[in-house]
């Protein structure tokens, strides 16, 4: 396990990063798809950084229009001058000279930068249609621009890294097949244990052994509540941060047990589960794990 400038690198993440870099180097665009909490954005930024070219990140938004991606014509100015000596006498000057201003996509296409389009499926598919010609023909059309310059040739080193959540998430649009065909989708699902432990350690002051116990709590909870899709490494980090402020010798108390079970249940609050039935099993699971941590040698604790 390596940690480079705050980014945790395990065999699992390195394998994904290497494949992504090979696709991008070959001239393809990639798409990290998966549930929230699977590290899509962090991985996208790390891969963009490893390409060694400037990169820009934009966040998908349902309120986006084409100008939010490519830019638009601007330039109207209105000035009013009032005569202080003669009542109701004033002059108005107007200057209407359109000037095109590039936005993030256009800038990246011109300069050959990397565009990280995070949660792109939250933007309307109609707006994202702009990308079809960019990724296929290498041409970006600029509607409303100078009649003689309504398209630009995309720089050969321009690349896009997309990320998206599953369709069932609120605010997510179904991506048009034509756009999906122009990218390579890499599915990110549940991380392996080594990666979850490494990320939990990097985001708390727990030892590797204690972080492993926390990860095991969350993994066992996923078995108890198999429909829990939101119980990710973020849940591990929440639990680890709570535990980092507790005394190791004082883990086993009702407040701590209730807090940790509350974190777990909050992750599945929208799932149809019987809490009264599950609660004793979850409490027993947490208590046993905390006993193991409390009895660990002092050198294993931070």
Residue frames as qw, qx, qy, qz and C-alpha x, y, z in Angstrom:
[[0.000, 0.887, 0.461, 0.000, 0.00, 0.00, 0.00],
 [0.418, 0.064, 0.017, 0.906, 1.34, 3.43, -0.99],
 [0.003, 0.875, 0.420, -0.241, 0.08, 6.90, -0.16],
 [0.464, 0.140, 0.244, 0.840, 1.09, 9.58, -2.63],
 [0.053, -0.131, -0.017, -0.990, 0.12, 13.17, -1.73],
 [0.463, 0.059, 0.438, -0.768, -2.96, 12.00, 0.17],
 [0.783, 0.217, -0.286, -0.507, -4.13, 9.54, -2.49],
 [0.662, -0.296, 0.678, -0.124, -4.19, 5.94, -1.31],
 [0.589, 0.460, -0.554, -0.366, -2.87, 3.47, -3.85],
 [0.690, -0.197, 0.679, -0.156, -3.52, -0.24, -3.45],
 [0.268, -0.067, 0.858, 0.432, -3.25, -3.06, -5.97],
 [0.294, 0.627, 0.718, -0.062, -6.98, -2.67, -6.70],
 [0.147, 0.908, 0.125, -0.372, -6.71, 1.06, -7.45],
 [0.190, -0.575, 0.582, 0.543, -3.41, 0.78, -9.32],
 [0.379, 0.174, 0.856, 0.304, -4.91, -1.83, -11.64],
 [0.275, 0.803, 0.522, -0.083, -7.84, 0.44, -12.48],
 [0.042, -0.876, 0.143, 0.458, -5.59, 3.49, -12.90],
 [0.317, -0.354, 0.710, 0.520, -3.23, 1.68, -15.24],
 [0.366, 0.430, 0.788, 0.245, -6.07, 0.48, -17.47],
 [0.146, 0.904, 0.332, -0.225, -7.59, 3.95, -17.53],
 [0.158, -0.755, 0.355, 0.528, -4.27, 5.55, -18.49],
 [0.368, -0.065, 0.798, 0.473, -3.78, 3.06, -21.33],
 [0.309, 0.683, 0.658, 0.078, -7.22, 3.84, -22.74],
 [0.027, 0.942, 0.096, -0.320, -6.58, 7.58, -22.54],
 [0.298, -0.565, 0.546, 0.543, -3.12, 7.30, -24.05],
 [0.377, 0.189, 0.817, 0.394, -4.66, 5.36, -26.95],
 [0.087, -0.089, -0.319, -0.939, -6.93, 8.35, -27.62],
 [0.362, -0.493, -0.746, -0.262, -10.12, 7.07, -25.96],
 [0.315, -0.486, 0.233, -0.781, -12.31, 8.73, -23.36],
 [0.354, -0.099, -0.903, 0.225, -13.15, 6.85, -20.17],
 [0.526, -0.491, -0.139, -0.681, -16.11, 6.71, -17.83],
 [0.142, 0.073, -0.863, 0.478, -15.94, 5.71, -14.15],
 [0.584, -0.346, -0.318, -0.662, -19.39, 4.44, -13.24],
 [0.489, -0.143, -0.808, 0.296, -20.52, 3.26, -9.82],
 [0.416, -0.775, -0.475, -0.028, -22.37, 4.03, -6.59],
 [0.095, -0.887, 0.202, -0.405, -21.53, 7.00, -4.42],
 [0.621, -0.661, 0.403, -0.119, -18.55, 6.36, -2.15],
 [0.951, 0.096, 0.207, 0.208, -16.56, 4.17, -4.54],
 [0.487, -0.552, 0.275, 0.618, -13.89, 6.80, -5.16],
 [0.608, 0.602, 0.427, 0.293, -14.84, 7.79, -8.72],
 [0.136, 0.984, 0.001, 0.117, -13.96, 11.48, -8.46],
 [0.468, -0.747, 0.437, 0.177, -10.69, 10.96, -6.56],
 [0.733, -0.007, 0.588, 0.343, -9.64, 8.32, -9.05],
 [0.507, 0.765, 0.320, 0.235, -10.58, 10.50, -12.03],
 [0.050, -0.983, 0.175, -0.017, -8.50, 13.40, -10.70],
 [0.601, -0.535, 0.544, 0.237, -5.54, 11.13, -9.98],
 [0.718, 0.289, 0.536, 0.335, -5.65, 9.62, -13.47],
 [0.326, 0.918, 0.147, 0.171, -5.91, 13.10, -15.00],
 [0.301, -0.884, 0.345, 0.098, -2.88, 14.19, -12.97],
 [0.710, -0.265, 0.591, 0.278, -0.92, 11.13, -14.10],
 [0.668, 0.630, 0.333, 0.214, -1.48, 12.06, -17.74],
 [0.541, -0.273, 0.096, 0.790, 0.86, 14.97, -17.14],
 [0.120, 0.423, 0.391, 0.808, -1.32, 17.57, -18.83],
 [0.202, -0.040, 0.315, -0.927, -3.37, 20.46, -17.41],
 [0.179, -0.389, -0.885, -0.182, -6.87, 19.40, -16.43],
 [0.310, -0.184, 0.102, -0.927, -10.16, 21.04, -15.58],
 [0.035, -0.285, -0.944, 0.162, -13.08, 19.63, -13.61],
 [0.393, -0.161, -0.124, -0.897, -16.73, 20.50, -14.14],
 [0.208, 0.121, 0.881, -0.407, -19.72, 19.13, -12.25],
 [0.103, -0.347, -0.773, -0.521, -22.85, 17.99, -14.03],
 [0.151, 0.284, 0.464, -0.825, -25.96, 20.01, -13.31],
 [0.296, 0.544, 0.782, 0.077, -29.54, 19.71, -14.51],
 [0.120, 0.895, 0.219, -0.370, -29.67, 23.49, -14.94],
 [0.371, -0.363, 0.507, 0.688, -26.79, 23.49, -17.43],
 [0.655, 0.706, 0.169, -0.212, -27.31, 24.76, -20.95],
 [0.839, 0.389, 0.052, 0.377, -24.90, 24.60, -23.86],
 [0.183, 0.857, -0.211, 0.434, -23.21, 27.88, -22.93],
 [0.647, -0.679, 0.318, -0.139, -22.21, 26.41, -19.55],
 [0.892, -0.075, 0.348, 0.279, -20.06, 23.93, -21.48],
 [0.668, 0.369, 0.294, 0.576, -18.89, 25.75, -24.59],
 [0.226, -0.282, -0.050, 0.931, -19.38, 29.48, -23.86],
 [0.248, 0.763, 0.597, 0.027, -21.39, 32.17, -25.56],
 [0.297, 0.533, 0.168, 0.774, -21.63, 35.67, -27.00],
 [0.357, -0.729, -0.400, 0.425, -21.35, 38.53, -24.55],
 [0.423, 0.102, 0.138, 0.890, -20.75, 42.27, -24.81],
 [0.094, -0.777, -0.427, -0.453, -23.87, 44.43, -24.24],
 [0.376, -0.227, -0.387, 0.811, -23.16, 47.60, -22.21],
 [0.074, -0.800, -0.439, -0.402, -25.58, 50.38, -21.18],
 [0.395, -0.148, -0.328, 0.845, -24.54, 53.66, -19.54],
 [0.092, -0.847, -0.475, -0.221, -26.83, 56.38, -18.17],
 [0.369, 0.036, -0.206, 0.906, -25.59, 59.94, -17.47],
 [0.153, -0.817, -0.555, 0.035, -27.84, 62.29, -15.41],
 [0.211, 0.557, -0.040, 0.803, -27.57, 66.11, -15.57],
 [0.382, -0.374, -0.640, 0.552, -27.41, 67.34, -11.97],
 [0.025, -0.228, -0.117, 0.966, -28.59, 70.86, -12.87],
 [0.485, 0.064, -0.299, -0.819, -31.52, 70.30, -15.19],
 [0.595, -0.023, 0.673, -0.439, -34.28, 68.07, -13.84],
 [0.811, 0.317, 0.464, -0.164, -35.08, 64.94, -15.87],
 [0.527, 0.768, -0.334, -0.147, -32.29, 65.55, -18.35],
 [0.641, -0.424, 0.627, 0.128, -30.03, 62.58, -18.94],
 [0.538, 0.555, -0.524, -0.357, -28.27, 60.75, -21.72],
 [0.885, -0.141, 0.435, -0.086, -27.99, 57.04, -22.37],
 [0.270, 0.627, -0.670, -0.291, -25.11, 55.41, -24.15],
 [0.924, -0.006, 0.341, -0.173, -25.41, 51.86, -25.44],
 [0.155, 0.606, -0.736, -0.259, -22.66, 49.70, -26.83],
 [0.906, 0.062, 0.334, -0.254, -23.69, 46.37, -28.39],
 [0.425, 0.634, -0.631, -0.136, -20.64, 44.51, -29.61],
 [0.969, -0.183, 0.043, -0.158, -20.78, 40.73, -29.26],
 [0.168, 0.652, -0.732, 0.101, -17.66, 38.96, -28.17],
 [0.900, -0.086, -0.405, -0.140, -17.36, 35.20, -27.86],
 [0.266, -0.633, 0.639, -0.347, -16.07, 33.85, -24.51],
 [0.610, 0.122, -0.780, -0.064, -14.98, 30.22, -24.27],
 [0.725, -0.513, 0.246, -0.389, -16.15, 28.04, -21.41],
 [0.565, -0.503, 0.654, 0.003, -14.43, 24.94, -19.96],
 [0.835, 0.234, 0.491, 0.087, -15.13, 22.45, -22.76],
 [0.556, 0.821, 0.020, 0.129, -14.07, 24.83, -25.52],
 [0.131, -0.868, 0.476, -0.056, -10.90, 25.87, -23.67],
 [0.681, -0.317, 0.659, 0.043, -9.93, 22.23, -23.15],
 [0.796, 0.466, 0.375, 0.097, -10.65, 21.34, -26.79],
 [0.365, 0.913, -0.157, 0.095, -8.51, 24.22, -28.06],
 [0.123, -0.799, 0.570, -0.149, -5.53, 23.63, -25.74],
 [0.711, 0.189, -0.677, -0.004, -5.60, 19.83, -25.57],
 [0.225, -0.392, 0.649, -0.611, -6.27, 19.71, -21.86],
 [0.248, -0.196, -0.948, 0.042, -7.96, 16.92, -19.89],
 [0.454, -0.332, -0.025, -0.826, -11.59, 17.53, -18.95],
 [0.098, -0.131, -0.933, 0.320, -12.90, 15.72, -15.87],
 [0.451, -0.276, -0.285, -0.800, -16.69, 15.78, -16.25],
 [0.006, 0.000, -0.879, 0.477, -17.91, 14.70, -12.82],
 [0.314, 0.441, 0.725, -0.426, -21.48, 13.38, -12.53],
 [0.049, 0.139, -0.493, -0.857, -22.01, 14.16, -16.22],
 [0.159, -0.367, -0.861, -0.314, -25.34, 12.28, -16.27],
 [0.069, -0.618, -0.550, 0.558, -26.88, 14.96, -14.05],
 [0.115, 0.421, -0.238, -0.868, -26.74, 17.27, -17.05],
 [0.729, 0.450, 0.260, -0.445, -29.54, 16.98, -19.61],
 [0.709, 0.070, 0.598, 0.368, -28.69, 14.55, -22.44],
 [0.441, 0.841, 0.277, 0.144, -29.71, 17.29, -24.90],
 [0.096, -0.950, 0.290, 0.064, -26.89, 19.51, -23.62],
 [0.599, -0.452, 0.625, 0.217, -24.41, 16.63, -23.55],
 [0.784, 0.509, 0.342, 0.095, -25.10, 15.99, -27.25],
 [0.170, 0.939, -0.287, -0.085, -22.45, 18.64, -27.88],
 [0.442, -0.576, 0.680, 0.103, -19.89, 15.98, -26.99],
 [0.872, 0.265, 0.410, -0.031, -20.92, 13.57, -29.74],
 [0.638, 0.748, -0.066, 0.170, -19.02, 15.31, -32.54],
 [0.160, -0.843, 0.495, -0.136, -16.14, 16.11, -30.17],
 [0.625, -0.371, 0.685, -0.055, -15.51, 12.46, -29.31],
 [0.810, 0.318, 0.488, 0.064, -16.25, 11.01, -32.76],
 [0.604, 0.713, 0.161, 0.318, -15.19, 13.51, -35.43],
 [0.585, -0.232, -0.097, 0.771, -12.86, 15.64, -33.30],
 [0.065, 0.417, 0.250, 0.871, -14.90, 18.76, -34.05],
 [0.092, -0.498, -0.626, 0.593, -16.63, 21.11, -31.60],
 [0.081, 0.613, 0.499, 0.608, -19.51, 23.14, -32.99],
 [0.175, -0.289, -0.381, 0.860, -20.04, 26.61, -31.55],
 [0.079, 0.693, 0.646, 0.311, -23.62, 27.72, -32.35],
 [0.147, -0.956, -0.244, 0.070, -24.04, 31.46, -32.37],
 [0.531, -0.491, 0.249, 0.645, -20.36, 32.13, -32.94],
 [0.145, 0.609, -0.374, -0.684, -18.93, 34.07, -35.87],
 [0.847, 0.399, 0.086, -0.342, -20.45, 32.62, -39.05],
 [0.619, 0.608, -0.496, 0.014, -17.00, 31.76, -40.36],
 [0.172, 0.392, -0.811, 0.398, -15.89, 30.12, -37.12],
 [0.751, -0.285, 0.033, -0.594, -18.82, 27.99, -36.01],
 [0.985, -0.159, -0.059, 0.035, -16.62, 24.97, -35.36],
 [0.062, -0.807, 0.587, -0.031, -13.11, 24.28, -34.14],
 [0.788, 0.221, -0.574, 0.042, -10.83, 21.31, -34.61],
 [0.762, -0.635, 0.078, -0.100, -10.29, 19.51, -31.31],
 [0.002, -0.746, 0.664, -0.063, -6.67, 19.32, -30.17],
 [0.748, 0.162, -0.634, -0.113, -5.34, 15.75, -30.64],
 [0.334, 0.111, -0.783, 0.513, -4.36, 15.50, -26.97],
 [0.493, -0.266, 0.155, -0.814, -7.78, 16.50, -25.63],
 [0.351, -0.110, -0.929, 0.043, -9.27, 13.81, -23.39],
 [0.542, -0.438, 0.016, -0.717, -12.42, 13.44, -21.26],
 [0.229, -0.022, -0.919, 0.319, -12.80, 11.48, -18.03],
 [0.530, -0.413, -0.264, -0.692, -16.45, 11.04, -17.12],
 [0.044, -0.017, -0.895, 0.444, -17.93, 9.89, -13.81],
 [0.529, -0.269, -0.279, -0.755, -21.53, 9.00, -12.99],
 [0.389, -0.101, 0.760, -0.511, -23.78, 7.43, -10.39],
 [0.148, 0.244, 0.942, 0.174, -26.32, 4.67, -11.16],
 [0.156, -0.365, -0.494, -0.773, -29.55, 5.65, -12.88],
 [0.449, -0.612, -0.649, -0.051, -31.66, 5.02, -9.78],
 [0.360, -0.314, -0.318, 0.819, -29.99, 7.92, -7.96],
 [0.135, 0.860, 0.415, -0.264, -32.06, 11.11, -7.73],
 [0.094, 0.885, -0.146, -0.433, -31.34, 13.68, -10.44],
 [0.340, -0.337, 0.748, 0.459, -29.57, 11.26, -12.78],
 [0.656, 0.503, -0.105, -0.553, -30.56, 11.16, -16.47],
 [0.881, 0.115, 0.436, 0.140, -30.35, 8.12, -18.70],
 [0.167, -0.593, 0.484, 0.622, -27.29, 8.59, -20.91],
 [0.730, 0.552, -0.086, -0.393, -27.91, 8.43, -24.64],
 [0.933, -0.007, 0.309, 0.183, -26.49, 5.31, -26.26],
 [0.613, 0.721, -0.026, 0.323, -24.63, 7.38, -28.85],
 [0.087, -0.856, 0.398, -0.317, -22.56, 9.05, -26.13],
 [0.791, -0.415, 0.441, -0.086, -21.93, 5.81, -24.22],
 [0.910, 0.335, 0.162, 0.186, -20.61, 4.28, -27.44],
 [0.429, 0.792, -0.196, 0.388, -17.93, 6.97, -27.58],
 [0.236, -0.707, 0.540, -0.392, -16.38, 6.14, -24.19],
 [0.594, 0.055, -0.792, 0.126, -14.97, 3.13, -22.33],
 [0.599, -0.615, 0.039, -0.512, -16.93, 2.48, -19.13],
 [0.407, 0.201, -0.798, 0.395, -15.06, 1.12, -16.11],
 [0.639, -0.586, -0.355, -0.349, -17.43, -0.14, -13.45],
 [0.145, 0.344, -0.659, 0.653, -16.46, 0.71, -9.86],
 [0.691, -0.480, -0.432, -0.325, -18.38, -1.31, -7.33],
 [0.709, -0.701, 0.061, -0.033, -17.44, -2.47, -3.84],
 [0.209, 0.763, -0.591, 0.156, -13.75, -2.00, -3.06],
 [0.787, -0.021, -0.590, 0.179, -11.66, -4.85, -1.74],
 [0.649, -0.705, -0.246, 0.146, -10.87, -4.99, 1.97],
 [0.654, -0.135, 0.001, 0.744, -7.27, -3.83, 1.57],
 [0.164, 0.443, 0.237, 0.849, -8.39, -0.65, -0.18],
 [0.432, -0.755, -0.328, -0.368, -11.13, 0.12, 2.34],
 [0.729, -0.536, -0.185, 0.383, -8.67, -0.35, 5.23],
 [0.531, 0.058, 0.092, 0.840, -6.07, 1.89, 3.56],
 [0.039, -0.584, -0.278, -0.761, -8.59, 4.68, 2.90],
 [0.594, -0.727, -0.324, -0.121, -9.99, 4.41, 6.43],
 [0.712, -0.358, -0.108, 0.594, -6.49, 4.71, 7.88],
 [0.379, 0.247, 0.183, 0.873, -5.66, 7.68, 5.64],
 [0.213, -0.586, -0.258, -0.738, -8.75, 9.55, 6.85],
 [0.688, -0.687, -0.095, -0.213, -8.44, 8.84, 10.57],
 [0.034, -0.721, 0.640, -0.264, -5.81, 8.30, 13.25],
 [0.917, -0.204, 0.259, -0.224, -6.60, 4.60, 13.69],
 [0.305, -0.464, 0.794, 0.246, -3.95, 1.92, 13.35],
 [0.402, 0.202, -0.730, -0.514, -4.14, -0.61, 10.53],
 [0.150, -0.155, -0.963, 0.162, -5.51, -3.23, 12.91],
 [0.176, 0.443, 0.549, -0.687, -8.21, -0.93, 14.31],
 [0.382, 0.406, -0.269, -0.785, -9.11, 0.35, 10.82],
 [0.288, 0.079, -0.904, -0.305, -9.43, -3.26, 9.69],
 [0.007, 0.320, 0.865, -0.386, -11.89, -3.94, 12.51],
 [0.295, 0.480, 0.192, -0.803, -13.95, -0.93, 11.47],
 [0.381, 0.307, -0.604, -0.629, -14.03, -2.11, 7.86],
 [0.180, -0.073, -0.981, -0.020, -15.11, -5.57, 9.04],
 [0.204, 0.397, 0.618, -0.647, -18.02, -4.03, 10.96],
 [0.423, 0.487, -0.114, -0.756, -19.26, -2.34, 7.79],
 [0.338, 0.241, -0.818, -0.399, -18.68, -5.43, 5.66],
 [0.037, -0.196, -0.953, 0.228, -20.60, -7.62, 8.12],
 [0.300, 0.453, 0.385, -0.746, -23.39, -5.04, 8.18],
 [0.412, 0.366, -0.473, -0.688, -23.69, -5.35, 4.41],
 [0.249, -0.008, -0.961, -0.116, -24.30, -9.06, 4.91],
 [0.076, 0.366, 0.758, -0.535, -26.94, -8.42, 7.59],
 [0.387, 0.719, 0.273, -0.508, -28.62, -5.83, 5.36],
 [0.591, 0.043, 0.603, 0.535, -27.75, -7.04, 1.83],
 [0.326, 0.780, 0.455, 0.279, -29.80, -4.32, 0.11],
 [0.267, -0.883, -0.002, 0.385, -27.61, -1.61, 1.63],
 [0.708, 0.511, 0.162, 0.460, -25.89, 0.01, -1.36],
 [0.063, 0.909, -0.091, 0.401, -24.93, 3.28, 0.34],
 [0.722, -0.656, 0.210, 0.068, -22.88, 1.64, 3.10],
 [0.735, 0.584, -0.185, 0.290, -19.48, 2.32, 1.53],
 [0.651, 0.042, -0.331, 0.682, -15.98, 3.24, 2.65],
 [0.091, -0.550, 0.057, -0.828, -17.43, 6.61, 3.66],
 [0.763, -0.542, -0.181, -0.302, -19.29, 4.75, 6.39],
 [0.848, -0.109, -0.276, 0.440, -15.98, 3.27, 7.54],
 [0.336, 0.367, -0.167, 0.851, -14.46, 6.74, 7.72],
 [0.426, -0.622, -0.071, -0.653, -17.37, 8.10, 9.79],
 [0.878, -0.436, -0.195, -0.026, -17.06, 5.27, 12.31],
 [0.758, 0.080, -0.220, 0.609, -13.26, 5.57, 12.42],
 [0.125, 0.519, -0.112, 0.838, -13.41, 9.29, 13.11],
 [0.640, -0.618, -0.071, -0.451, -15.84, 8.77, 15.98],
 [0.929, -0.269, -0.169, 0.191, -13.63, 6.06, 17.44],
 [0.584, 0.376, -0.211, 0.688, -10.51, 8.21, 17.06],
 [0.147, -0.593, 0.186, -0.769, -11.91, 10.60, 19.67],
 [0.834, -0.468, -0.059, -0.285, -12.75, 7.84, 22.14],
 [0.256, -0.623, 0.727, -0.135, -10.37, 6.21, 24.61],
 [0.539, 0.202, -0.787, -0.221, -9.48, 2.68, 23.56],
 [0.133, -0.028, -0.896, 0.424, -10.12, 1.45, 27.07],
 [0.287, 0.335, 0.512, -0.737, -13.54, 3.07, 27.09],
 [0.239, 0.052, -0.657, -0.714, -14.95, 1.88, 23.76],
 [0.316, -0.333, -0.878, -0.132, -17.47, -0.46, 25.34],
 [0.089, 0.297, 0.515, -0.799, -20.12, 1.91, 26.63],
 [0.366, 0.600, 0.700, -0.124, -23.73, 2.47, 25.69],
 [0.198, 0.837, -0.007, -0.510, -23.13, 5.88, 24.12],
 [0.033, -0.512, 0.700, 0.497, -20.40, 4.66, 21.76],
 [0.294, 0.163, 0.933, 0.132, -22.37, 1.54, 20.83],
 [0.330, 0.728, 0.534, -0.276, -25.44, 3.63, 20.06],
 [0.118, 0.785, -0.241, -0.558, -23.44, 6.15, 18.04],
 [0.098, -0.335, 0.826, 0.443, -21.82, 3.51, 15.84],
 [0.285, 0.373, 0.882, 0.041, -25.08, 1.65, 15.28],
 [0.252, 0.795, 0.296, -0.466, -26.73, 4.97, 14.48],
 [0.053, 0.612, -0.518, -0.595, -24.13, 5.63, 11.77],
 [0.162, -0.020, 0.941, 0.298, -24.78, 2.23, 10.22],
 [0.248, 0.579, 0.761, -0.151, -28.54, 2.56, 10.29],
 [0.168, 0.762, 0.038, -0.624, -28.38, 6.10, 8.87],
 [0.012, -0.384, 0.708, 0.593, -26.73, 4.64, 5.76],
 [0.068, -0.196, -0.927, -0.313, -29.72, 2.36, 5.16],
 [0.219, 0.299, 0.491, -0.789, -32.49, 4.70, 6.29],
 [0.545, 0.333, -0.204, -0.742, -34.23, 4.42, 2.92],
 [0.328, 0.139, -0.914, -0.193, -34.07, 0.63, 2.86],
 [0.746, -0.333, -0.173, -0.550, -37.10, -1.48, 3.87],
 [0.474, 0.162, -0.798, 0.336, -35.53, -3.12, 6.95],
 [0.661, -0.644, -0.338, -0.187, -36.92, -4.19, 10.32],
 [0.148, 0.675, -0.479, 0.542, -34.72, -2.27, 12.73],
 [0.672, -0.492, 0.343, -0.435, -36.13, -3.92, 15.84],
 [0.997, 0.029, 0.068, 0.003, -35.15, -7.31, 14.49],
 [0.728, 0.502, -0.199, 0.421, -31.74, -6.27, 13.17],
 [0.133, -0.867, 0.265, -0.400, -30.65, -3.94, 15.99],
 [0.779, -0.534, 0.325, -0.044, -29.56, -6.68, 18.48],
 [0.904, 0.192, 0.178, 0.337, -27.42, -8.36, 15.79],
 [0.396, 0.767, -0.082, 0.498, -25.79, -5.06, 14.82],
 [0.396, -0.821, 0.270, -0.309, -25.16, -4.13, 18.47],
 [0.905, -0.302, 0.284, 0.097, -23.61, -7.54, 19.15],
 [0.780, 0.458, 0.081, 0.418, -21.42, -7.21, 16.06],
 [0.139, 0.847, -0.181, 0.481, -20.13, -3.77, 17.10],
 [0.613, -0.707, 0.280, -0.214, -19.57, -4.78, 20.73],
 [0.950, -0.090, 0.204, 0.220, -17.55, -7.86, 19.81],
 [0.633, 0.582, -0.002, 0.510, -15.36, -5.86, 17.41],
 [0.107, -0.860, 0.211, -0.453, -14.75, -3.12, 19.96],
 [0.814, -0.525, 0.245, -0.039, -13.76, -5.72, 22.55],
 [0.892, 0.191, 0.121, 0.391, -11.19, -7.08, 20.11],
 [0.352, 0.742, -0.087, 0.564, -9.77, -3.60, 19.55],
 [0.418, -0.814, 0.198, -0.352, -9.71, -2.72, 23.26],
 [0.877, -0.387, 0.273, 0.076, -7.82, -5.92, 24.07],
 [0.771, 0.543, -0.082, 0.323, -5.23, -5.35, 21.31],
 [0.679, -0.251, -0.130, 0.678, -1.63, -4.58, 22.36],
 [0.080, -0.855, -0.139, 0.493, -0.96, -0.90, 22.97],
 [0.273, -0.394, 0.510, 0.715, 1.53, -0.72, 20.10],
 [0.226, 0.373, 0.787, 0.436, -1.30, -1.46, 17.67],
 [0.016, -0.858, -0.506, 0.085, -3.18, 1.67, 18.77],
 [0.351, 0.338, 0.049, 0.872, -2.64, 5.30, 17.91]]
